[in-house]
Amino acid sequence: MENPVIETMLKHRSVRKYTRQKPTDETIQAIVRAGQQAPFASQLYSVLLTRKKAPFGAPLWFTICVDLYKLERFMKLRGWEVVTNDLSLLFFGIQDAAYMAENMVVAGESLGLFSCFLGAAPYQADKIARNFNLPPRVFPLVQLVMGYPAEQNPPRPRYPLSFTLFEDRYPELSDEQVTEAMQVMDEGYLAQDYYLKMKAKIRLENGKPETYSYKDYSWTEHISRKWGQWYESPQELLVQLEKRGFKIG
């Protein structure tokens, strides 16, 4: 199907090297306005921007936040108080902020700017809040660096549609089907030398011996090491949420 929007989305790739060219204020505003037109539950988001010392030398560094502060301010002026629990509001806010962030990525790429998501913002929420003087009830969800690319990477592999799109019911996946999907991902990343170029192998913990080289270390092993070793306790994240005024549990 020939469609410029779909073609832009299918060519998406994360970029970690940027030129010195700086987007105009008009371009930045257009990207954020496009982000605002994403579907939303209650516009429970705000976007922070800094142009100082962004990762990878990018000219723009956005932080997309879940924002209940503005909601509570206008509800107060209407004579209402929030009674909905924080967990529910947090989920709705995550949806709002995530939709906006993705719209910003697509809008940016349509204007020639590429980007890279940084997912650790929730674990640095208190620090980000101090840097931006955030009021209570504003929680950094994800960061996004953006600029004009200085590298040309191919789109990264994705699961086959047969492992993604399930109509009417979730199928009983056989080991063979899972293995086939794993193979698509692993062979795709190996063909691009992705982890070799980035030297991005995750270290094994608890004294486990290393059995992989960059010749066979790929996506499914990388993801398994990440979620098989990190963040076993939610406490660190719960502390960050509580510092920002969210009470979960």
C-alpha positions in Angstrom: 0.0 0.0 0.0 1.5 3.3 -1.1 0.8 5.9 1.6 3.3 8.6 2.7 2.3 8.4 6.4 2.6 4.6 6.5 5.9 4.8 4.6 7.3 7.3 7.1 6.2 5.0 10.0 7.6 1.8 8.4 11.0 3.6 7.9 11.2 4.6 11.5 14.6 4.0 13.2 16.2 5.3 16.4 19.1 7.7 15.8 22.0 8.3 18.2 24.1 10.6 16.1 22.9 14.1 15.0 24.1 17.0 12.9 24.7 20.5 14.3 21.6 21.8 12.5 19.1 23.2 14.9 15.3 23.0 14.2 13.5 26.3 14.1 11.0 27.3 16.8 8.2 26.9 14.2 9.3 23.3 13.6 9.4 22.5 17.3 5.9 24.0 17.8 4.5 22.1 14.8 5.9 18.8 16.3 4.4 19.4 19.7 1.0 20.5 18.2 0.9 17.3 16.2 1.6 15.5 19.4 -1.4 17.2 21.1 -3.7 15.9 18.4 -3.1 12.3 19.5 -6.2 10.6 21.1 -6.4 11.3 24.9 -8.4 10.4 28.0 -8.1 13.8 29.7 -5.0 15.5 28.3 -3.1 14.3 31.3 0.3 15.3 29.9 2.9 18.0 29.7 6.0 18.3 27.6 9.3 19.6 28.9 12.0 20.8 26.5 15.7 21.6 27.0 18.3 22.4 24.4 21.2 22.0 26.8 23.6 19.0 26.8 21.1 16.5 25.3 22.3 12.9 24.9 24.0 11.9 21.6 24.6 15.6 20.8 20.9 16.0 19.8 19.7 19.6 19.6 16.3 18.8 21.3 15.6 16.9 24.5 12.0 16.4 25.4 10.6 14.9 28.6 6.9 13.8 28.2 5.2 13.7 31.6 2.0 12.4 33.1 0.4 15.6 34.5 -2.4 15.5 37.1 -1.5 19.0 38.4 -3.2 20.9 35.7 -6.3 18.6 36.0 -6.6 19.3 39.7 -6.1 23.0 39.1 -9.0 23.4 36.7 -11.2 21.0 38.7 -10.7 23.1 41.8 -11.9 26.2 39.9 -15.0 24.2 39.0 -15.6 23.3 42.6 -14.5 19.6 42.3 -11.9 17.4 44.0 -10.3 14.3 42.4 -11.6 11.1 44.0 -10.3 8.7 41.4 -7.5 6.6 42.7 -3.9 7.4 41.7 -3.3 4.0 40.0 -6.3 4.5 37.6 -5.3 8.1 36.8 -1.7 7.0 36.3 -2.7 4.4 33.7 -4.9 7.0 31.9 -2.1 9.5 32.0 0.5 7.0 30.7 -1.8 6.4 27.7 -2.2 10.1 27.1 1.5 10.8 27.3 2.6 7.8 25.3 0.2 8.6 22.4 1.5 12.2 22.4 5.1 11.0 22.4 4.6 8.7 19.4 2.7 11.4 17.5 5.7 13.7 18.0 8.1 11.0 16.6 6.0 10.6 13.5 5.6 14.3 13.0 9.3 14.9 13.5 10.3 12.2 10.9 7.9 13.7 8.4 9.9 16.9 8.7 13.3 15.1 8.5 14.0 14.9 12.2 14.7 11.6 13.8 14.8 10.6 17.5 15.5 8.2 20.2 13.4 7.3 23.2 15.1 7.1 26.6 13.0 4.9 28.9 14.7 5.5 32.3 12.9 8.8 33.1 10.6 7.2 35.8 13.6 6.1 37.8 15.1 9.7 37.6 11.8 11.4 38.2 12.9 13.3 41.4 16.0 14.6 39.7 14.1 15.7 36.6 11.5 17.3 38.8 14.2 19.4 40.6 15.8 20.4 37.2 12.5 21.6 35.8 10.9 22.9 39.0 8.0 20.6 38.6 4.9 21.0 40.8 3.5 17.9 42.6 1.5 15.3 40.6 3.7 15.7 37.5 5.6 12.5 36.7 8.2 12.1 33.9 7.2 9.1 31.8 9.7 9.0 28.9 12.4 11.2 27.3 12.9 11.8 23.6 16.0 13.3 22.0 15.4 14.6 18.5 17.4 16.3 15.7 18.6 15.9 12.1 20.3 12.5 11.7 24.1 12.1 11.1 23.8 8.4 10.5 21.7 6.2 8.2 20.5 3.1 10.0 18.0 0.6 8.6 14.7 0.0 10.4 15.1 -2.5 13.2 13.4 -5.9 13.0 10.0 -6.5 14.4 8.0 -9.7 15.2 6.2 -11.2 12.2 2.6 -10.3 12.0 1.6 -13.9 12.7 3.1 -13.4 16.1 1.5 -10.0 16.7 -2.0 -9.9 15.2 -4.5 -12.3 16.8 -8.1 -12.2 15.6 -11.0 -13.1 17.9 -8.9 -15.1 20.3 -5.3 -15.4 21.6 -3.9 -18.6 20.1 -2.1 -21.4 22.0 1.5 -20.6 20.9 3.7 -23.7 20.3 7.4 -23.7 21.1 8.0 -23.9 17.4 6.0 -20.7 16.7 7.8 -18.8 19.5 11.2 -20.1 18.2 10.3 -18.9 14.6 9.5 -15.4 15.9 12.7 -15.4 18.0 14.7 -16.3 14.9 13.2 -13.5 12.9 14.3 -11.0 15.6 17.7 -12.5 16.3 18.8 -13.0 12.6 17.6 -9.5 11.8 19.7 -7.8 14.5 22.7 -10.0 13.8 22.5 -9.1 10.1 22.8 -5.4 11.1 25.6 -6.1 13.6 23.5 -4.0 16.0 24.9 -5.1 19.4 28.4 -5.4 18.0 28.5 -1.8 16.7 27.1 -0.5 20.0 29.2 -2.9 22.2 25.9 -3.3 24.1 26.1 -6.8 25.6 24.5 -6.8 29.1 26.8 -8.3 31.7 25.6 -11.5 33.4 25.1 -11.2 37.1 25.5 -13.5 40.1 28.7 -15.1 38.7 27.1 -16.7 35.7 29.7 -17.5 33.0 29.5 -15.7 29.6 28.7 -18.1 26.8 27.9 -15.7 24.0 30.1 -13.6 21.7 28.9 -10.8 19.4 28.6 -13.4 16.7 25.5 -15.0 18.3 24.4 -12.4 21.0 21.2 -10.9 19.7 17.8 -9.4 20.6 16.1 -12.3 22.5 19.2 -12.9 24.7 19.6 -9.2 25.3 16.0 -8.7 26.3 16.1 -11.9 28.5 19.1 -10.6 30.3 17.4 -7.2 30.9 14.2 -8.5 32.3 15.7 -11.6 33.9 18.1 -9.6 36.1 16.9 -6.1 36.7 14.2 -4.3 38.8 13.0 -7.3 40.7 11.5 -5.1 43.4 9.1 -2.2 42.5 10.3 -0.2 45.5 12.6 2.1 43.6 9.8 3.1 41.3 7.3 3.4 44.1 9.6 5.8 45.9 9.9 8.0 42.8 6.1 8.0 42.4 5.6 8.9 46.0 8.0 11.8 45.8 6.0 13.2 42.9 2.8 12.9 44.9 1.4 9.6 43.6 0.2 7.1 46.2 0.0 3.6 44.7 -1.2 0.7 46.9 
